[in-house]
Amino acid sequence: SSKLSELLISNSNNSSGIILPGIDEVLTERQMKSNIESEWLDILSQIISSALLFLLIFGMSATVEVKHLREQVHNKFAIL
């Protein structure tokens, strides 16, 4: 592993203009890609969770009859 990193670093200092990344740079790039992917998955899961919660609450509210809702609004004991 150390020989490989020495080889990559020594090749990056050559005069041909070819730059090879070191092991640390490759790992950092992989970690960045992994972080970006996990951020997208977090955002996607939050959107899906919010949409499902909205559908659940909307579905529950759609099953309430307006007549009963009006009665409960005027009932003081139901509010307290």
C-alpha positions as CSV (number, residue, x, y, z in Angstrom):
1,S,0.0,0.0,0.0
2,S,2.8,2.4,0.9
3,K,4.7,1.4,-2.3
4,L,1.6,2.1,-4.4
5,S,1.1,5.5,-2.8
6,E,4.8,6.4,-3.3
7,L,4.5,5.3,-7.0
8,L,1.5,7.4,-7.5
9,I,3.0,10.5,-5.8
10,S,6.3,10.1,-7.7
11,N,4.4,9.8,-11.0
12,S,2.5,13.0,-10.3
13,N,5.8,14.9,-10.1
14,N,7.0,13.7,-13.6
15,S,7.7,16.2,-16.4
16,S,5.3,14.7,-18.9
17,G,2.4,16.7,-17.6
18,I,0.4,13.6,-16.5
19,I,-1.0,14.0,-13.0
20,L,-2.1,10.9,-11.2
21,P,-4.1,11.4,-8.0
22,G,-2.7,10.1,-4.7
23,I,-4.5,7.6,-2.6
24,D,-5.8,10.2,-0.2
25,E,-7.3,12.3,-3.0
26,V,-9.1,9.3,-4.5
27,L,-10.6,8.4,-1.0
28,T,-11.6,12.0,-0.5
29,E,-13.4,12.1,-3.8
30,R,-15.2,8.8,-3.0
31,Q,-16.2,10.2,0.4
32,M,-17.6,13.3,-1.2
33,K,-19.6,11.3,-3.7
34,S,-20.9,9.1,-0.9
35,N,-21.9,12.2,1.1
36,I,-23.7,13.8,-1.8
37,E,-25.6,10.5,-2.4
38,S,-26.6,10.2,1.2
39,E,-27.8,13.9,1.2
40,W,-30.0,13.1,-1.8
41,L,-31.4,10.1,-0.1
42,D,-32.1,12.1,3.0
43,I,-33.9,14.8,1.0
44,L,-35.9,12.1,-0.9
45,S,-36.9,10.3,2.3
46,Q,-38.1,13.6,3.8
47,I,-40.2,14.4,0.8
48,I,-41.8,11.0,0.7
49,S,-42.4,11.1,4.5
50,S,-44.1,14.5,4.2
51,A,-46.2,13.4,1.3
52,L,-47.4,10.2,3.1
53,L,-48.2,12.2,6.2
54,F,-50.2,14.7,4.1
55,L,-52.1,11.9,2.5
56,L,-52.8,10.3,5.9
57,I,-54.1,13.5,7.4
58,F,-56.1,14.4,4.3
59,G,-57.7,11.0,4.2
60,M,-58.6,11.2,7.9
61,S,-60.2,14.6,7.4
62,A,-62.1,13.5,4.4
63,T,-63.9,10.9,6.5
64,V,-65.3,13.5,9.0
65,E,-68.8,14.6,8.3
66,V,-69.3,18.4,8.3
67,K,-72.4,18.2,10.4
68,H,-70.5,16.5,13.3
69,L,-67.7,18.9,13.0
70,R,-70.0,21.9,13.4
71,E,-71.6,20.3,16.4
72,Q,-68.2,19.7,18.0
73,V,-67.1,23.3,17.3
74,H,-70.1,24.6,19.2
75,N,-69.7,22.1,22.1
76,K,-67.7,23.9,24.8
77,F,-66.8,20.7,26.6
78,A,-65.3,19.2,23.5
79,I,-62.9,22.1,23.2
80,L,-61.9,22.1,26.8
